[in-house]
Amino acid sequence: MKKIYLVHCWDGTSYDGWYPWLEEKINDQNIKLFKFDMPNTANPKIEEWVDYLNSKVDLLNEETYFIGHSIGCQTILRYLETKEITKIGGILFVAPWLDLLPEAIEDEDSYNTAQPWINTPIDFEKVKQFTNNISCIFSDNDYFVSIEQEKEFRNKLNAKTVIVNNKGHISQDDDVYELQEILDLTQKMLKN
């Protein structure tokens, strides 16, 4: 059975935005999407989120897939860094970032939360050894993530990228409760 682990965004829950829609669209007898509420979501910490994801994933193999949204993408990258290299099925990142626009971290709490995520390096070469099936979706008017991040993910992870129009941070706050590109890329990821 193919298993997809979905890691939600900063200050989110597993029931926000497009997550329930995607779960409903892809769950069947051969695919199971697991989503869960990450700890301390208002103030996410790398170690807590990586440890929590580690407690939820039972096995890494070619039937294991990941979908991340925003900081959930970094959580997946940092989780894989801690594991022995083994082939997985694929990864889809929605609104991923390695750096944030100033507006995203203009208050002190947000700045302090974001700094470890921005400044702690990621071993992209190791992550690439898990799969060459990595896709990313960016929005052309994301108010947290510069469109320059699209090049970063293409260059650092050899990711295939898609840019959608006017979807903000592709979140519940932007009234994104379903997005065909997410479903299409998920289905494509599962077939590769």
Secondary structure as UniProt FT lines:
FT   STRAND          2..7
FT   TURN            10..11
FT   TURN            14..15
FT   TURN            17..18
FT   HELIX           19..26
FT   TURN            29..30
FT   STRAND          31..35
FT   TURN            39..42
FT   HELIX           46..56
FT   TURN            62..63
FT   STRAND          64..69
FT   HELIX           71..81
FT   STRAND          90..94
FT   HELIX           102..105
FT   HELIX           108..119
FT   HELIX           124..128
FT   TURN            129..130
FT   STRAND          134..139
FT   TURN            140..141
FT   HELIX           148..157
FT   STRAND          160..164
FT   TURN            168..169
FT   HELIX           172..174
FT   HELIX           180..191
//
